[in-house]
Amino acid sequence: MAFSFFGGVHPKENKWYACDKETQVFPAPDIVVIPMSQHIGAPCKPLVKKGDLVTVGQKIGDNQGLCVPVHASVSGKVKAVEARAHTSGTTVMSVVIENDHLDTLCPDIHKRTQEQVDALSVEELIDIIHEGGIVGMGGATFPTHVKLSGGIGKVDTVIINAGECEPYITADDRLCREHPAELISGLKIIMKIFGLKEGHIGIEDNKPDAVESMRKACEKYGEFSVTALKTKYPQGGEKQLIDAILHKQVANGALPVSTGAIVQNVGTAFAVYEAVQKNKPLVERIVTVTGDGVKQPGNYRIRLGMPIRELIEIAGGLPSDSAKVILGGPMMGKAVSNLDAPIPKGCSGILILNEVHAHRSETSSCIRCGKCVSACPMGLEPYLLAKLSENHLFERAEKELITACLECGCCAYSCPSNRPILDYIRIGKNAVNQIIRSRKQS
């Protein structure tokens, strides 16, 4: 049975570039740059200084409040602590480490026996996940320990999100095929935090090998179910996933936990497994490198802090006709202006587009066709929200629920007039959020 949700679109998947390429592991680069800001919340404060020696997994940045620590992804000497280029387009305080290529592990990294894991309390599990620097690996980068803590006593269902609906990206697909047992272990740990015995794994049905791999891994666990979801973008959205699997709708303005469900990305589940079973913090991840003219598209397990440029070189170099480099997929990814910026925790893919695919078509007047309304998975009126934002009518935009927008881009994708609907909505949404914050502070 296929499961789906209201709205959505069907962009070309383009998964074939890299979906059947096994994950490759390459030696860590000579230099890594670890930004102090890789998550939603307060940036970390550096805990090391120039000249210090560090080990793999050593905590090198932390802060109070809504924050998770960052760790050294290589061993070596701290070359600098200074502002460096960031994928956001700005510069942020970063720790620059010169790799000694010894991969000396931090003494804190050690494997736990299953008996030791079983003996851990909920509070200890939450603390391990926090100290591991784990964030939402699907791109949101919200601190995982905060999300899990906020769901205690409210959650009756855990859903692992392996939908990976973005075109081109196949990192989660490979993770499901190559590490199913580890993902199940991560899911079991998350369920233990909530005292639950049933868990769901959602995977789009255009990834049959991943579905089969996870179903085989679940055979001895009757409490786990793997749902083959109808392939449609944005199936990987939290609210859409809950709708598709549980047939529950998240009310506008409410959090997904209001339905009794909590959703964690498959990469996050794997990171939870490594943190709890190995006491290993988040220092590496799988990144898909793909797109027009890429000589060696594939999936690469890389150390966090590797410059984008170096990973592109591993994949064969930047094609001569490249027009845009995007972190993430073509629907919700962000173009990067500096390829020397380091790869952060939330980066699942690097997409390279040529001029033909990167070029925006000429826009024309809105013809009131309603296609953007039909495509919006949140049931909004995107054409109206864009017009209100364009005319700075932000109070009206707030009443029309602009803050409920997922920024998925279905509206702009479906528009026959090629209007930059999402661009205007993003401007309006940011303005409305500022108004709301000011209202709360007054």
VOGU-3710 file (C-alpha; in Angstrom, 3 decimals, decimal comma):
1> mafsffggvh> 0,000/0,000/0,000  1,289/3,446/-0,910  1,084/6,240/1,681  1,007/9,915/0,824  -0,191/13,400/1,824  -2,053/16,416/0,459  -0,389/18,510/-2,258  3,204/18,118/-3,383  4,897/17,834/-6,758  6,832/15,279/-8,814
11> pkenkwyacd> 10,168/16,779/-9,909  12,603/14,641/-11,873  14,293/12,401/-9,326  17,763/12,208/-10,913  18,797/9,675/-8,273  20,517/7,492/-10,858  23,657/9,643/-10,776  24,751/8,234/-7,421  22,173/5,824/-5,956  24,092/2,660/-6,889
21> ketqvfpapd> 27,498/3,988/-5,892  28,694/2,451/-2,636  29,818/4,925/-0,024  33,525/5,647/-0,377  35,786/6,670/2,475  38,750/8,945/1,732  41,613/10,045/3,964  40,911/13,199/5,918  42,227/16,457/4,389  45,400/18,200/5,497
31> ivvipmsqhi> 43,390/21,080/6,977  39,898/21,076/8,474  37,921/24,138/9,531  35,379/23,530/12,291  32,790/26,365/12,497  31,464/27,192/15,943  27,982/27,524/14,437  26,611/24,326/12,861  23,201/24,175/14,509  20,082/26,187/15,255
41> gapckplvkk> 20,798/28,129/18,437  23,665/29,890/20,165  27,095/29,447/18,526  29,783/27,639/20,469  32,678/29,364/22,142  36,107/27,949/21,256  37,669/25,799/23,988  41,110/25,625/22,356  43,702/28,137/21,204  46,338/28,361/18,502
51> gdlvtvgqki> 49,121/25,812/19,067  47,024/23,343/21,071  47,164/19,672/20,157  43,809/17,968/19,648  42,572/14,423/19,075  39,730/13,007/16,968  36,476/13,543/18,841  37,865/16,049/21,332  35,392/18,768/22,265  36,708/22,078/20,932
61> gdnqglcvpv> 33,659/24,324/21,273  30,614/24,599/23,534  28,187/27,080/25,061  25,158/27,386/27,320  21,501/27,463/26,288  20,253/26,123/22,965  23,578/24,759/21,789  25,463/21,549/21,069  29,243/21,154/21,247  31,526/20,731/18,246
71> hasvsgkvka> 34,456/18,349/18,070  37,733/17,931/16,235  37,295/15,658/13,226  41,045/15,000/12,921  44,002/14,897/15,272  46,736/17,497/14,991  47,625/21,069/15,892  45,279/24,041/16,088  46,559/26,358/13,371  44,201/29,255/14,087
81> vearahtsgt> 41,051/30,302/15,928  39,515/32,982/13,756  36,590/33,981/11,551  36,427/31,856/8,422  34,083/31,484/5,445  30,807/29,716/6,229  28,184/28,091/4,016  25,717/30,799/5,085  27,686/33,297/3,003  29,101/35,072/6,055
91> tvmsvviend> 32,137/34,378/8,218  31,914/32,699/11,619  34,403/31,961/14,360  36,119/28,671/13,521  38,875/26,381/14,736  41,411/25,536/12,025  43,232/22,231/12,588  46,336/21,001/10,776  45,932/17,248/10,388  48,833/15,096/11,592
101> hldtlcpdih> 47,234/12,082/9,805  47,694/9,926/12,897  43,958/9,814/13,681  44,684/9,707/17,393  41,357/9,125/19,112  40,153/11,102/22,094  40,472/8,879/25,211  36,729/9,341/25,826  35,846/7,318/22,716  35,196/3,726/23,714
111> krtqeqvdal> 32,714/1,003/22,849  29,975/0,156/25,328  28,742/-3,381/25,717  25,039/-4,005/25,126  24,662/-4,574/28,867  26,158/-1,149/29,546  23,847/0,459/26,995  20,814/-1,273/28,486  21,778/0,029/31,932  21,814/3,691/30,832
121> sveelidiih> 19,009/5,867/32,181  16,971/8,255/30,043  18,849/11,210/31,532  22,195/9,585/30,720  21,118/8,888/27,127  20,017/12,491/26,632  23,338/13,726/28,060  25,350/11,419/25,776  23,424/12,648/22,732  24,000/16,254/23,793
131> eggivgmgga> 27,705/15,760/24,421  27,973/13,995/21,050  27,018/17,233/19,313  24,138/15,570/17,455  21,720/17,686/15,433  19,028/17,022/12,851  21,015/15,558/9,979  18,359/16,136/7,341  19,359/19,781/7,126  17,353/21,399/9,928
141> tfpthvklsg> 20,267/21,046/12,419  18,030/21,504/15,472  19,777/20,112/18,593  18,611/16,517/18,942  18,809/16,363/22,726  16,422/19,325/22,997  13,945/17,775/20,569  14,017/14,450/22,417  13,754/16,049/25,860  10,759/18,104/24,763
151> gigkvdtvii> 8,905/14,980/23,663  9,221/12,977/26,884  5,742/12,221/28,217  4,109/13,440/24,992  5,249/10,901/22,403  3,622/7,562/21,606  5,200/7,028/18,170  8,750/7,348/16,817  9,234/7,721/13,057  12,621/7,441/11,377
161> nagecepyit> 12,641/9,616/8,267  14,428/7,930/5,366  12,148/9,490/2,750  14,952/11,496/1,112  12,523/13,185/-1,281  14,980/15,795/-2,598  16,049/15,048/-6,186  19,657/13,913/-6,743  20,502/13,212/-3,060  21,113/9,552/-2,134
171> addrlcrehp> 23,085/9,679/1,148  20,195/8,313/3,251  19,480/5,636/0,660  23,046/4,326/0,989  22,895/4,537/4,789  19,811/2,298/4,819  21,418/-0,191/2,433  24,809/-0,316/4,128  24,053/0,101/7,855  20,553/-1,260/8,583
181> aelisglkii> 21,510/-2,931/11,878  23,081/0,251/13,214  19,988/2,253/12,256  17,770/-0,204/14,115  20,020/0,190/17,159  19,661/3,970/16,922  15,883/3,647/16,674  15,792/1,353/19,723  17,769/3,911/21,737  15,377/6,707/20,768
191> mkifglkegh> 12,375/4,535/21,646  13,908/3,713/25,031  14,024/7,435/25,823  10,243/7,574/25,405  9,513/4,175/26,933  8,045/2,890/23,669  8,179/-0,482/21,960  6,902/0,359/18,475  8,719/2,323/15,812  8,176/3,251/12,184
201> igiednkpda> 10,652/3,736/9,336  9,416/5,636/6,279  11,181/5,276/2,912  9,944/6,450/-0,485  9,073/3,562/-2,784  11,598/4,696/-5,412  14,280/3,166/-3,139  13,304/-0,532/-3,222  16,751/-1,754/-2,155  16,686/0,469/0,926
211> vesmrkacek> 13,161/-0,709/1,772  14,204/-4,343/1,434  17,388/-3,829/3,445  15,526/-2,243/6,356  12,720/-4,817/6,261  15,240/-7,650/6,504  16,893/-5,922/9,457  13,496/-5,572/11,151  12,452/-9,206/10,700  13,465/-10,230/14,209
221> ygefsvtalk> 11,873/-7,109/15,698  8,083/-7,417/15,471  7,712/-3,960/16,979  9,262/-2,189/13,948  7,496/-1,472/10,667  8,933/-0,192/7,392  6,497/1,828/5,292  7,066/2,254/1,552  5,845/5,803/0,969  4,480/7,095/-2,308
231> tkypqggekq> 7,239/8,965/-4,134  6,274/12,611/-4,021  8,030/15,774/-2,897  8,166/16,848/-0,012  7,470/13,408/1,438  10,419/13,863/3,807  8,828/16,813/5,598  7,985/16,002/9,229  4,327/16,975/8,937  3,915/15,200/5,614
241> lidailhkqv> 5,549/12,037/6,982  3,227/11,974/9,989  0,246/12,474/7,678  1,383/9,708/5,315  2,189/7,081/7,970  -0,186/7,872/10,839  -2,893/9,777/8,950  -2,695/12,594/11,486  -2,447/16,264/10,530  -0,306/18,735/12,459
251> angalpvstg> -2,325/21,891/13,064  -0,932/25,198/11,793  1,252/26,728/14,474  1,605/23,414/16,328  4,662/21,200/16,612  4,677/17,637/15,251  4,843/16,331/18,824  1,262/17,576/19,270  0,162/14,481/17,308  2,053/12,209/19,685
261> aivqnvgtaf> 4,759/11,555/17,096  8,408/12,503/16,916  10,401/12,298/13,679  14,153/11,810/13,435  16,207/11,709/10,263  17,879/8,394/9,443  21,305/10,080/9,648  20,418/11,334/13,120  19,468/7,799/14,193  22,857/6,559/12,981
271> avyeavqknk> 24,639/9,352/14,867  22,685/8,433/18,024  23,825/4,828/17,629  27,473/5,881/17,337  27,239/8,269/20,286  25,653/5,727/22,622  27,324/2,490/21,497  30,791/3,950/20,840  30,742/7,255/22,759  31,735/8,726/19,404
281> plverivtvt> 30,698/12,335/18,741  29,506/13,618/15,373  32,709/14,154/13,374  31,834/12,653/9,995  28,879/12,005/7,704  27,875/10,752/4,246  27,605/13,439/1,553  26,312/12,901/-1,984  28,272/14,736/-4,697  26,310/14,821/-7,918
291> gdgvkqpgny> 24,975/16,925/-10,778  25,663/18,026/-14,324  29,003/16,899/-15,707  30,379/15,526/-12,429  32,938/12,890/-13,463  32,643/10,683/-10,381  29,255/11,296/-8,774  28,812/9,262/-5,646  28,394/9,079/-1,913  31,369/9,938/0,260
301> rirlgmpire> 31,909/9,539/3,990  33,892/12,627/4,890  35,220/14,358/7,992  33,289/17,445/8,983  35,242/20,590/8,263  36,553/19,418/4,891  36,466/22,307/2,398  33,712/21,940/-0,204  36,299/22,443/-2,926  38,318/19,397/-1,823
311> lieiagglps> 35,318/17,083/-1,881  34,425/18,288/-5,368  38,005/17,530/-6,440  37,637/13,985/-5,094  34,555/13,622/-7,302  36,523/14,651/-10,386  36,680/18,408/-10,061  34,357/21,263/-10,925  33,045/20,879/-14,507  33,992/23,750/-16,820
321> dsakvilggp> 30,371/24,660/-17,541  29,314/24,815/-13,890  27,036/27,724/-13,041  25,928/26,963/-9,491  27,000/24,825/-6,531  24,227/23,982/-4,091  24,449/22,510/-0,613  21,546/20,072/-0,478  19,070/19,387/-3,245  17,618/21,624/-5,956
331> mmgkavsnld> 14,333/22,264/-4,117  15,443/23,416/-0,658  19,220/23,606/-0,966  21,151/26,862/-0,787  23,720/28,029/-3,323  27,195/28,624/-1,929  29,409/31,513/-2,970  32,701/30,316/-1,487  33,920/26,783/-2,151  36,542/27,149/0,575
341> apipkgcsgi> 33,755/27,043/3,175  33,819/23,810/5,215  31,178/21,077/5,070  28,940/21,323/8,178  26,878/18,766/10,083  23,662/19,415/8,162  25,034/18,979/4,624  23,653/15,854/2,933  24,725/16,700/-0,585  26,653/18,928/-2,956
351> lilnevhahr> 24,817/19,520/-6,217  26,530/21,062/-9,247  24,340/22,546/-11,973  25,287/23,908/-15,399  23,900/27,117/-16,904  20,939/25,365/-18,541  19,618/24,006/-15,247  20,753/26,851/-13,003  19,275/29,620/-15,169  15,971/31,083/-14,064
361> setsscircg> 13,347/31,338/-16,771  11,824/34,700/-17,610  8,891/35,559/-15,356  5,476/36,819/-16,412  2,336/37,983/-14,638  0,423/35,653/-12,334  -2,481/34,130/-14,300  -4,394/33,013/-11,166  -4,306/29,388/-12,283  -4,169/28,077/-8,723
371> kcvsacpmgl> -1,442/25,501/-9,400  0,619/26,795/-6,481  -2,391/26,369/-4,192  -2,913/22,769/-5,343  0,785/21,983/-4,868  1,207/23,528/-1,406  1,454/20,653/1,107  0,398/23,014/3,893  -2,836/24,107/2,211  -1,747/27,748/1,939
381> epyllaklse> -2,269/30,277/-0,863  1,307/30,910/-2,018  0,403/33,429/-4,751  -1,325/35,586/-2,120  1,488/35,290/0,433  4,031/36,272/-2,234  1,963/39,308/-3,263  1,506/40,447/0,330  5,244/40,096/0,947  6,104/41,944/-2,255
391> nhlferaeke> 3,936/44,856/-1,085  5,200/44,730/2,521  1,760/43,869/3,891  3,278/41,759/6,621  0,439/41,942/9,155  -1,970/40,565/6,575  0,605/37,915/5,644  0,745/36,830/9,292  -3,034/36,396/9,343  -2,775/34,310/6,175
401> litaclecgc> -0,414/31,949/8,061  2,808/32,737/6,229  4,786/31,307/9,159  3,312/27,857/8,394  5,210/27,771/5,076  7,731/24,907/4,843  9,780/26,754/2,209  9,683/23,534/0,187  9,442/25,349/-3,158  6,483/23,387/-4,557
411> cayscpsnrp> 4,776/26,676/-5,388  7,612/28,075/-7,486  8,195/24,710/-9,149  4,560/24,445/-10,268  4,155/28,082/-11,391  3,685/28,321/-15,201  4,624/32,006/-15,034  8,002/31,173/-13,405  7,331/33,658/-10,641  9,805/33,651/-7,712
421> ildyirigkn> 6,998/32,885/-5,266  9,200/31,264/-2,631  11,712/34,132/-2,692  8,987/36,628/-1,800  7,502/34,324/0,829  10,886/33,879/2,506  11,286/37,654/2,727  7,812/37,992/4,175  8,229/35,099/6,573  11,449/36,557/7,972
431> avnqiirsrk> 9,767/39,958/8,422  6,741/38,418/10,155  8,952/36,369/12,485  10,781/39,561/13,461  7,451/41,259/14,175  6,374/38,318/16,350  9,658/38,386/18,296  9,357/42,136/18,855  5,783/41,705/20,063  6,867/39,093/22,636
441> qs> 9,700/41,298/23,914  7,523/44,391/24,386
//
